[in-house]
Structure formats: C-alpha cells, structure tokens
Amino acid sequence: MKKYTIDNYIIDIDKYGLKKTWHTILSKTLNNTFNSDIFNISNYGELYEIGLEHVNKISKKEMGKYYTPRDVSNVMSNWLAPLKGDNVCDVGCGAGNLILSYLDNLNKSDAIRLISNGNIYLYDLDDIALEICKYSIAIKYGKEYLRKIHAKHCDFLDKDIKLPKNAKVISNPPYYKIIEDGKNWKITNVISDSRELYSAFIEKIITQSDSSVIITPYSFIGSGKFYSLRKVMNKYNGFVVSFDNVPGNIFNGRKHGIFNSNKGNSVRAAITVVENRDNVKGFRFSPLIRFKTEERNKMLDNNVLYSLINDRYQIVDSRHKAYYKCHSDLLSILDAWEQKSDKKMSNLIEQNDGNEIYLPTTCRYFTVGSKRNLLRDGKRVIKVKNKNTYNYVYCMMNSTFAYWYWRLYDGGINCPLTIINTIPVFLDLFNEKQLNKMNSLAEEMQSKEKEYLVYKVNAGKKQENIKFPKKYRNEINKLFFDVLEIDKNISVLNKIHSSSLFEESESEENE
C-alpha cells in the first residue's frame, strides 16, 4: 500500500473537502487500513492546521485558539488527576491535546476504565476537531470504545448545554472578544462586563463542575472588566499560576498552530486550578513567573510551580477589586507598604499645574521617571507641585516599588495610569534626615539623566529612554525600607527585575 503524504492530503482536501478527508483518514486509521509515516495522533493537530490554512486561513486566525504544548498539558493533567469528579470533561477540546495528555498520565487500565464506563466528555464548536479528538482516543485505547465517548458538537455557552454531574474539567477555551451574544446564551454579568469568551467559559465551568484546571490569558486576575468573574470566584477555592511572555512564553509563540509564530507577542497565560476544598474560599497566587527559554523544562514541573504559590487565599470586594501576584517571601513587605501608606499616588499628582515627570509607557524590566522630556512615542506626563512631593514621586517611579506594584496588579505590555494612580504612598512618614537624603538622591539623578540615555529602534524609529545604574535604584529601595521600617536586605527585591526564574540577578536589558 502506497504511503499517504502531505501532497495526497492537499489533493484530497481539494477534491473531497476537509471534513470528508479527515473522516476517511480517521476511519482507516481506526481500522488499521491507513499507511502513513506522517499522520499519527501526536501531530494530528498540526496537520489539521495545515488543512485549515489551505482551506481558509483568514477566518480560522480569528478563532483565537492556542494549542496547549505537551509539557503544559502534562502539568495541567497532573493537577487535575487527584481532584474530585468521576466524569472527565475537556471543554473546547480541539484536536485533543489536553484529554490525551490526561489519559496518557493515568495507568492504561485506569484510562480504559474511564473510557469504557462512559466517563469521557468532549465539547467543541469545531466538528472536525471534535471528531479528530474522539477518534484519537479510540485509536489509542481501542476502537470498541468509540461509542462510549461523549462528543458534543456545540456552543458550550448555549444554556441547554450542561456538564454532567460529578464532573471535573480540563480546558483551554478559545480566546477572543465576544462580538455578538449567542441566541441561546444565559447573559451573565461576566459576559456583559468582560465581553471575552474565555471568561464566560471560566464562569460556566467553575459553576457547573466539582473541580477544574483551565489555562487562559491572565488578564482576569486584575483587569477591571473581569471584576464580575472574580466575584463569582469568591464562592470557590484553588490556586492560580501566571506566566509572563518574556523572555520565554508558555505557548511557544504558537497561536492557532501555524498561523502565528510571533514569539514576542504570545499571550500571557494563567493556569487556574479550582480545588473546591471544604471550608475554604478564595484563591492563592504565584507571582507573575518570568523564565528563560532554557529554564522551561525545569520550571514546568508541578512541584516547582506549586512551590511558587503563596499561602494567602484572596477574596475580592469593593475596596480590593483585583488579585495581586506576590512572591511568598515578599508578602510581609507588601503588607508593611500598603498598611503604612495613607495616600495613593493620585493624591500627589496635579491635574493642571506643576512640574512634569515623564514616564515611558512600556516597562519590561524596570520603570523610569524623568525630568527630561523623552524623545519617544510611548510616554505619559504627570505633574507634581512642591519640591518634596516631586522628588518623592520621581524616586518612587525609579524604584523597585513602582515596578513591583505594576507586576503585582498588572504586568502586561504597558503600565497604565490606573496602576500608577493607585500606588500606595508614604511621604508623610519621612523624617527630616530621610527627606534630605531623598532630595539629594533625586537631584543627583536628575542632573545625570543625559548621561544615561539609551535608545531602542522600534518600527524603524529610535525611542529614547533612561537607564540609571542599579546603584540608584538600590539607594532608593534602601531609603524606602528604612522609612517603612522593613528589616530585610534590599537584595530580596532582585527577583522582581530578574529575567530568570532560578536566578535573582537583575536584568540589564534596555527598554
């Protein structure tokens, strides 16, 4: 029998269409009548993407589906395995990366028992991907189990679609904005406020299941439009690990398979584990994890990731509307800072009159405040009046504290004014000696701004920034520790600037 190639695949798609081609491939493979070195369960997803691109690249790019890499699937599967729930559901299953990983991580006899007892449920709006997922399970574990797998071709948000009782869910839902509500959706506050499909999936999954492990963008942790979702999460419990996308990123820069290989703009992701332990409410959080690509294998270990989660269960309310992502050993510093601050940055910033401080909008490894009007596209201007206040704000923006606050409550591409305005401030705690030190330090930095100019070309245009030597940031941090009476070495803050998970050296990258 002649081996089936990619060329044969493309010819068949043109002749029979994508759906019929895949049904033939899957049926023949299930019955051991298909001969190919290329087509196997491990790369069905990639091959399906090749077919999608060939048929209609544009519409599929807009689906916002990120394939879950195998190492991430393993982490999620390991966390799901001990959780409650007899029925295992993959919501938004796609070609089956997650559910196959979960079954692979079980003993084969346990996997077969789940399948043969009818405990596997698959949900997806893409009927071809759904069939690939269902057949992949049967091909691997036995064609006699094909009819035992519950494969639901559906819009998961349709109110008539319900998870089975005693369900535990593993999911990588689609990530895109809701343009138009489904005709048969239950329109919740989460849908109305967020207008994001992934948050609607999170809400339905956690309210209908006994437990779940879900990978999504991390924006629900702090963004204002997801406050309704966070209020829903107050009724449940578990933990969340969140990942930065520089220098390494969780999805390897792969958005919807081959369609997008831009590694620099890959989504910042979070894995949410809903444990639903007795007598506990709220969620515990890791810091925003930044890792080097070469650290990926070491990092993507359940024990390593779990060790990064602090022990504080967070509940949101009208005064504290966002979750914060804090290192365990920095919680006491955060507490001292917030508890001893009597104002927010917005109380020090003037709306009209005052001396300007210029802030670059991007802050990958540090924040900057400057007296100099920076020659760059992305910048903001805040105005501050008197000398002490001006120098305090200047020092704050050049300290680890401002950068850390952004990482705690945001950590995206830009530092929004909403974050800057809410930075806790403690100027009233300074004694005369400390004020003199602060003013002297700020004025020295202001006089040397020109010496530390750096440039980065972005979209063919030179962008100006200031990169002060670390000694200035360290001096400001030490001063702030003294004012707040924090009895720790400032080196504990190094990890906040580091580009590595396992090393605490401060990054020297330019912005």
C-alpha positions as CSV (number, residue, x, y, z in Angstrom):
1,M,0.0,0.0,0.0
2,K,1.4,3.4,-1.0
3,K,2.2,5.7,1.9
4,Y,-0.1,8.7,2.4
5,T,1.8,12.0,2.1
6,I,1.1,15.7,2.7
7,D,0.7,16.1,-1.1
8,N,-2.0,13.4,-1.0
9,Y,-3.7,15.3,1.9
10,I,-3.9,18.6,0.0
11,I,-5.2,16.8,-3.1
12,D,-7.9,15.1,-1.1
13,I,-8.9,18.3,0.6
14,D,-9.3,20.0,-2.8
15,K,-11.3,17.0,-4.1
16,Y,-13.4,16.0,-1.1
17,G,-13.2,18.8,1.4
18,L,-11.5,19.0,4.8
19,K,-14.3,17.2,6.8
20,K,-14.6,14.2,4.5
21,T,-10.8,13.9,4.1
22,W,-10.4,13.7,7.9
23,H,-13.2,11.3,8.4
24,T,-11.6,9.0,5.9
25,I,-8.1,9.3,7.5
26,L,-9.5,8.6,11.0
27,S,-11.8,5.7,10.0
28,K,-9.0,4.0,8.1
29,T,-6.5,4.5,10.9
30,L,-9.0,3.1,13.4
31,N,-9.4,0.0,11.3
32,N,-5.6,-0.3,10.6
33,T,-6.0,0.3,6.8
34,F,-4.1,3.6,6.6
35,N,-0.4,3.7,5.7
36,S,1.4,6.9,6.5
37,D,4.7,8.0,8.2
38,I,3.3,11.4,8.9
39,F,-0.3,11.1,10.1
40,N,-0.4,9.9,13.7
41,I,-2.1,11.1,16.9
42,S,0.9,13.1,18.1
43,N,0.7,15.5,15.2
44,Y,-3.0,15.5,14.1
45,G,-3.4,19.0,15.5
46,E,-0.6,20.4,13.3
47,L,-1.8,18.5,10.3
48,Y,-5.4,19.7,10.8
49,E,-4.0,23.3,11.0
50,I,-2.3,22.8,7.6
51,G,-5.6,21.8,6.2
52,L,-7.3,24.8,7.8
53,E,-4.8,27.1,6.3
54,H,-5.2,25.6,2.9
55,V,-9.0,25.9,3.0
56,N,-9.4,29.3,4.6
57,K,-6.5,30.9,6.6
58,I,-8.2,34.2,7.5
59,S,-11.3,33.1,9.2
60,K,-9.5,30.5,11.3
61,K,-6.9,33.0,12.5
62,E,-9.7,34.9,14.2
63,M,-10.8,31.9,16.4
64,G,-8.1,32.8,19.0
65,K,-7.2,29.2,19.8
66,Y,-3.9,28.5,21.3
67,Y,-2.7,24.9,21.2
68,T,-1.6,23.6,24.6
69,P,2.0,22.4,24.4
70,R,2.5,18.9,25.7
71,D,4.7,20.0,28.7
72,V,1.9,22.4,29.8
73,S,-0.7,19.7,29.2
74,N,1.2,17.4,31.5
75,V,1.3,20.0,34.3
76,M,-2.4,20.6,33.9
77,S,-3.2,16.8,33.8
78,N,-1.1,16.2,36.9
79,W,-3.1,18.8,38.8
80,L,-6.4,17.5,37.6
81,A,-5.8,13.9,38.4
82,P,-6.3,14.0,42.3
83,L,-9.3,16.4,42.1
84,K,-12.9,15.4,42.7
85,G,-15.1,14.3,39.9
86,D,-15.9,11.0,38.2
87,N,-16.6,12.3,34.8
88,V,-13.7,13.9,33.0
89,C,-14.6,16.7,30.6
90,D,-12.5,18.5,28.0
91,V,-14.2,21.8,27.2
92,G,-13.0,23.3,23.9
93,C,-11.2,20.1,23.3
94,G,-9.9,20.9,19.8
95,A,-7.9,18.0,18.4
96,G,-7.4,16.6,21.9
97,N,-4.0,17.7,23.3
98,L,-5.4,18.0,26.9
99,I,-7.6,15.0,27.2
100,L,-5.0,12.7,25.5
101,S,-2.4,14.0,27.9
102,Y,-4.7,13.4,30.9
103,L,-5.4,9.8,29.8
104,D,-1.7,9.2,29.0
105,N,-0.7,10.2,32.5
106,L,-3.0,7.6,34.0
107,N,-2.3,3.9,34.1
108,K,-3.6,2.4,30.9
109,S,-6.1,0.3,32.7
110,D,-7.5,3.3,34.5
111,A,-7.7,5.2,31.3
112,I,-9.6,2.4,29.6
113,R,-11.9,2.1,32.6
114,L,-12.8,5.8,32.3
115,I,-13.5,5.5,28.6
116,S,-15.4,2.2,28.7
117,N,-17.6,3.4,31.6
118,G,-18.6,6.4,29.5
119,N,-16.8,8.9,31.8
120,I,-15.2,11.0,29.0
121,Y,-17.0,14.1,27.7
122,L,-15.7,16.3,24.9
123,Y,-17.1,19.7,23.8
124,D,-16.2,21.8,20.8
125,L,-17.8,24.0,18.2
126,D,-15.4,22.7,15.5
127,D,-17.0,19.4,14.4
128,I,-13.8,18.3,12.6
129,A,-11.5,18.9,15.5
130,L,-14.1,17.2,17.8
131,E,-14.0,14.1,15.6
132,I,-10.2,14.1,15.5
133,C,-10.2,14.2,19.3
134,K,-12.8,11.4,19.7
135,Y,-11.2,9.1,17.1
136,S,-7.7,9.8,18.6
137,I,-8.8,8.4,21.9
138,A,-10.4,5.3,20.2
139,I,-7.3,4.7,18.0
140,K,-5.1,4.8,21.0
141,Y,-7.2,2.8,23.5
142,G,-9.4,0.6,21.3
143,K,-11.9,1.1,18.6
144,E,-14.6,-0.8,20.6
145,Y,-14.7,2.3,22.9
146,L,-15.5,4.8,20.2
147,R,-19.3,4.8,21.0
148,K,-18.5,5.2,24.7
149,I,-17.0,8.7,24.3
150,H,-19.5,11.6,24.7
151,A,-18.6,14.1,21.9
152,K,-20.8,17.1,21.9
153,H,-20.6,19.4,18.8
154,C,-22.0,22.5,20.4
155,D,-21.6,26.1,21.5
156,F,-20.6,25.4,25.1
157,L,-22.2,28.6,26.3
158,D,-25.6,27.5,25.0
159,K,-27.8,27.3,28.1
160,D,-29.1,23.9,27.1
161,I,-25.5,22.5,27.3
162,K,-24.8,21.3,30.8
163,L,-21.8,19.5,32.3
164,P,-22.6,16.1,33.7
165,K,-22.9,15.6,37.5
166,N,-19.6,14.8,39.3
167,A,-17.6,16.5,36.6
168,K,-14.0,17.6,36.6
169,V,-12.9,19.7,33.7
170,I,-9.7,20.3,31.8
171,S,-9.9,23.2,29.4
172,N,-8.1,25.6,27.1
173,P,-11.0,27.7,25.9
174,P,-10.9,30.0,22.9
175,Y,-9.5,33.5,23.4
176,Y,-11.4,36.2,21.6
177,K,-13.8,39.0,22.1
178,I,-17.5,38.5,22.1
179,I,-18.8,40.5,19.2
180,E,-22.4,39.2,19.3
181,D,-24.1,37.2,22.1
182,G,-25.3,33.7,21.3
183,K,-29.0,33.4,20.7
184,N,-29.4,30.8,23.5
185,W,-26.9,32.1,26.0
186,K,-27.6,32.9,29.6
187,I,-26.3,36.5,29.6
188,T,-24.5,36.9,32.9
189,N,-22.7,39.9,34.4
190,V,-19.4,38.2,33.4
191,I,-20.4,38.2,29.8
192,S,-21.8,41.7,29.9
193,D,-18.8,43.2,31.6
194,S,-15.9,41.4,30.1
195,R,-17.0,40.7,26.5
196,E,-14.4,38.0,26.5
197,L,-15.2,34.4,25.6
198,Y,-12.6,32.8,27.8
199,S,-14.0,34.4,31.0
200,A,-17.5,33.2,30.1
201,F,-16.1,29.7,29.8
202,I,-14.4,30.0,33.2
203,E,-17.6,31.1,34.8
204,K,-19.7,28.2,33.4
205,I,-17.0,25.6,34.1
206,I,-16.4,26.5,37.7
207,T,-20.2,26.9,38.5
208,Q,-21.1,23.5,36.9
209,S,-18.2,21.3,37.9
210,D,-16.7,19.8,41.0
211,S,-13.2,20.8,40.1
212,S,-11.3,22.1,37.1
213,V,-7.9,23.1,35.6
214,I,-8.2,25.8,33.0
215,I,-5.5,27.7,31.0
216,T,-6.4,31.2,29.8
217,P,-5.0,34.7,29.4
218,Y,-4.1,36.0,32.8
219,S,-5.9,39.3,32.3
220,F,-8.9,38.2,34.5
221,I,-6.6,38.4,37.6
222,G,-6.5,42.2,37.7
223,S,-8.3,43.9,34.8
224,G,-11.4,45.9,35.8
225,K,-13.7,44.4,33.3
226,F,-13.2,40.9,34.9
227,Y,-14.3,42.0,38.4
228,S,-17.7,40.2,37.9
229,L,-15.8,37.0,37.3
230,R,-13.6,37.5,40.3
231,K,-16.7,37.9,42.4
232,V,-18.0,34.6,41.1
233,M,-14.7,33.0,42.0
234,N,-15.1,34.2,45.6
235,K,-17.5,31.3,46.1
236,Y,-14.9,28.7,45.2
237,N,-11.3,28.0,46.0
238,G,-8.0,26.9,44.5
239,F,-4.8,28.4,43.1
240,V,-3.5,30.3,40.1
241,V,-0.1,30.3,38.5
242,S,0.5,33.1,35.9
243,F,3.3,33.4,33.4
244,D,5.0,36.4,31.7
245,N,5.8,36.1,28.0
246,V,9.4,37.4,28.1
247,P,11.9,36.1,27.6
248,G,10.2,32.7,27.4
249,N,6.5,32.1,26.9
250,I,4.1,29.3,27.6
251,F,2.6,28.9,24.2
252,N,6.0,29.0,22.4
253,G,4.6,31.8,20.3
254,R,2.1,29.5,18.6
255,K,-1.3,30.9,18.1
256,H,-3.7,28.6,16.3
257,G,-0.9,26.3,15.1
258,I,1.0,27.5,12.1
259,F,-0.9,30.8,11.7
260,N,1.2,32.9,14.1
261,S,4.8,32.3,15.0
262,N,5.3,35.7,16.6
263,K,7.0,34.7,19.9
264,G,7.3,38.3,21.2
265,N,3.6,38.8,21.4
266,S,2.4,35.5,22.7
267,V,-0.4,35.6,25.3
268,R,0.5,36.0,28.9
269,A,-1.2,32.9,30.4
270,A,-2.5,31.6,33.7
271,I,-3.4,28.1,34.9
272,T,-6.3,28.2,37.2
273,V,-6.9,25.1,39.4
274,V,-10.3,25.0,41.1
275,E,-9.9,22.6,44.0
276,N,-13.1,23.2,45.9
277,R,-11.7,22.1,49.3
278,D,-14.1,22.1,52.2
279,N,-14.4,25.2,54.4
280,V,-12.1,27.4,52.2
281,K,-13.0,30.4,50.0
282,G,-10.7,32.3,47.6
283,F,-7.6,31.6,45.5
284,R,-3.9,31.6,46.2
285,F,-1.5,33.0,43.6
286,S,2.0,32.7,42.3
287,P,4.0,35.8,41.3
288,L,4.0,36.6,37.6
289,I,6.5,34.0,36.5
290,R,9.3,35.1,34.2
291,F,11.5,32.4,32.9
292,K,14.3,31.9,30.3
293,T,13.6,29.6,27.4
294,E,16.3,27.2,28.6
295,E,14.6,27.0,32.0
296,R,11.4,25.8,30.6
297,N,11.9,22.1,31.3
298,K,12.9,22.7,34.9
299,M,10.1,25.2,35.5
300,L,7.3,23.1,34.1
301,D,7.2,20.7,37.0
302,N,4.2,20.6,39.3
303,N,6.3,20.7,42.4
304,V,8.4,23.7,41.2
305,L,5.3,25.7,40.2
306,Y,3.4,24.8,43.4
307,S,6.3,26.0,45.5
308,L,5.9,29.5,44.0
309,I,2.3,29.9,45.2
310,N,1.9,31.9,48.4
311,D,-0.4,30.7,51.2
312,R,-2.8,33.6,51.2
313,Y,-6.4,33.0,49.9
314,Q,-7.6,36.2,48.2
315,I,-11.2,37.3,48.2
316,V,-12.1,40.5,46.2
317,D,-14.5,43.1,47.4
318,S,-15.4,46.8,46.6
319,R,-12.2,48.0,48.3
320,H,-9.9,45.4,46.9
321,K,-11.2,44.6,43.5
322,A,-8.1,42.8,42.0
323,Y,-5.9,39.9,42.9
324,Y,-2.2,40.5,43.5
325,K,0.5,38.2,42.3
326,C,3.2,38.2,45.0
327,H,6.2,36.1,45.9
328,S,5.7,34.3,49.3
329,D,8.7,35.9,50.9
330,L,7.7,39.4,49.8
331,L,4.2,39.4,51.4
332,S,5.4,41.0,54.6
333,I,7.0,43.8,52.6
334,L,3.8,44.4,50.6
335,D,1.8,44.4,53.8
336,A,4.0,47.0,55.5
337,W,4.0,49.2,52.4
338,E,0.2,49.1,52.0
339,Q,-0.7,49.3,55.7
340,K,1.7,52.2,56.4
341,S,0.7,54.3,53.4
342,D,-2.0,56.8,54.0
343,K,-2.5,58.0,50.4
344,K,-2.4,56.9,46.8
345,M,-0.2,58.4,44.0
346,S,-3.3,60.1,42.6
347,N,-3.3,62.3,45.8
348,L,0.1,63.7,44.8
349,I,-0.5,64.2,41.1
350,E,-1.9,67.5,39.9
351,Q,-4.4,67.8,37.1
352,N,-3.2,71.1,35.7
353,D,-0.3,73.0,37.2
354,G,3.0,71.5,38.4
355,N,6.4,70.3,37.2
356,E,6.4,67.4,34.8
357,I,7.7,63.9,35.3
358,Y,7.8,61.8,32.1
359,L,7.0,58.1,32.2
360,P,7.7,55.7,29.3
361,T,4.5,53.6,28.8
362,T,6.5,50.3,28.5
363,C,8.4,48.9,31.4
364,R,9.6,45.4,30.7
365,Y,12.3,45.2,33.4
366,F,12.0,48.5,35.3
367,T,10.0,51.7,35.5
368,V,11.5,55.1,34.8
369,G,10.5,58.7,35.8
370,S,12.4,61.5,34.2
371,K,12.6,65.3,34.4
372,R,13.8,65.2,30.8
373,N,11.1,65.1,28.1
374,L,12.0,61.8,26.5
375,L,12.1,61.7,22.7
376,R,9.8,58.6,22.2
377,D,6.3,57.8,21.1
378,G,5.1,55.9,24.2
379,K,5.2,58.2,27.2
380,R,2.9,59.8,29.8
381,V,3.3,63.0,31.7
382,I,2.3,63.6,35.3
383,K,2.5,66.9,37.1
384,V,3.6,67.4,40.7
385,K,3.9,70.7,42.6
386,N,6.2,71.1,45.6
387,K,9.8,70.0,45.8
388,N,9.5,67.2,48.4
389,T,6.5,65.7,46.6
390,Y,8.1,66.0,43.2
391,N,11.3,64.3,44.3
392,Y,9.3,61.6,46.2
393,V,7.3,60.7,43.1
394,Y,10.5,60.8,41.0
395,C,12.2,58.4,43.3
396,M,9.1,56.1,43.5
397,M,9.0,55.8,39.7
398,N,12.7,54.9,39.6
399,S,12.5,52.4,42.5
400,T,11.6,48.8,42.6
401,F,8.4,49.6,44.4
402,A,6.6,51.2,41.4
403,Y,7.8,48.5,39.1
404,W,6.8,45.8,41.6
405,Y,3.3,47.3,42.0
406,W,2.8,47.1,38.3
407,R,3.9,43.5,38.3
408,L,1.6,42.7,41.3
409,Y,-1.6,44.1,39.7
410,D,-0.9,44.1,36.0
411,G,2.4,43.2,34.3
412,G,1.3,43.5,30.7
413,I,3.0,45.4,27.9
414,N,2.2,49.0,29.2
415,C,2.0,50.5,32.6
416,P,-1.4,52.2,32.7
417,L,-2.2,55.4,34.6
418,T,-4.8,53.4,36.6
419,I,-2.0,51.4,38.1
420,I,0.3,54.5,38.7
421,N,-2.6,56.4,40.4
422,T,-3.2,53.6,42.9
423,I,0.4,53.1,44.0
424,P,0.4,53.4,47.8
425,V,2.5,56.4,49.0
426,F,4.1,57.2,52.4
427,L,5.7,60.6,52.1
428,D,4.3,61.7,55.4
429,L,6.4,59.0,57.2
430,F,9.8,60.6,56.2
431,N,11.7,62.4,58.9
432,E,13.9,65.4,58.1
433,K,17.1,63.3,57.6
434,Q,15.3,61.0,55.2
435,L,13.8,63.9,53.3
436,N,17.2,65.4,52.8
437,K,18.6,62.1,51.6
438,M,15.7,61.7,49.2
439,N,16.0,65.2,47.7
440,S,19.8,64.8,47.4
441,L,19.4,61.5,45.6
442,A,16.6,62.7,43.3
443,E,18.5,65.9,42.3
444,E,21.7,63.9,41.6
445,M,19.8,61.6,39.3
446,Q,18.0,64.5,37.5
447,S,21.3,66.2,36.9
448,K,22.7,63.0,35.3
449,E,19.7,61.9,33.2
450,K,21.5,62.8,29.9
451,E,24.5,60.6,30.8
452,Y,22.3,57.5,31.0
453,L,20.2,57.9,27.8
454,V,19.7,54.7,25.9
455,Y,18.0,54.1,22.5
456,K,16.0,51.3,21.0
457,V,14.7,51.1,17.5
458,N,11.0,50.3,17.3
459,A,9.2,50.1,13.9
460,G,12.2,51.8,12.4
461,K,12.1,54.8,14.8
462,K,14.5,55.5,17.6
463,Q,12.9,55.5,21.0
464,E,14.7,57.3,23.9
465,N,14.8,56.1,27.4
466,I,16.9,56.5,30.6
467,K,18.6,53.6,32.2
468,F,20.1,54.6,35.5
469,P,22.8,52.4,37.1
470,K,21.3,49.9,39.6
471,K,23.0,51.7,42.5
472,Y,20.4,54.5,42.3
473,R,17.5,52.0,42.5
474,N,19.2,50.3,45.4
475,E,19.7,53.5,47.3
476,I,16.0,54.4,46.8
477,N,14.9,51.0,47.9
478,K,17.1,51.1,51.0
479,L,15.7,54.5,51.9
480,F,12.1,53.3,51.4
481,F,12.9,50.2,53.6
482,D,14.2,52.5,56.3
483,V,11.2,54.7,56.2
484,L,8.8,51.8,56.3
485,E,10.9,50.1,59.0
486,I,11.3,46.9,56.9
487,D,14.1,44.9,58.5
488,K,15.2,43.0,55.4
489,N,18.1,43.3,52.9
490,I,17.0,45.0,49.7
491,S,18.5,42.1,47.7
492,V,15.2,40.3,48.3
493,L,13.8,42.6,45.6
494,N,16.3,41.4,42.9
495,K,13.9,38.7,41.8
496,I,11.3,41.2,40.7
497,H,13.6,42.5,38.0
498,S,15.2,39.2,37.0
499,S,14.7,37.7,33.6
500,S,15.2,34.3,35.2
501,L,13.1,32.2,37.5
502,F,16.0,30.5,39.1
503,E,18.5,33.4,39.3
504,E,17.9,36.6,41.1
505,S,20.3,38.8,39.2
506,E,18.8,42.0,37.9
507,S,18.2,42.2,34.2
508,E,20.3,44.7,32.2
509,E,18.1,44.7,29.1
510,N,17.2,48.1,27.6
511,E,13.6,49.0,27.0
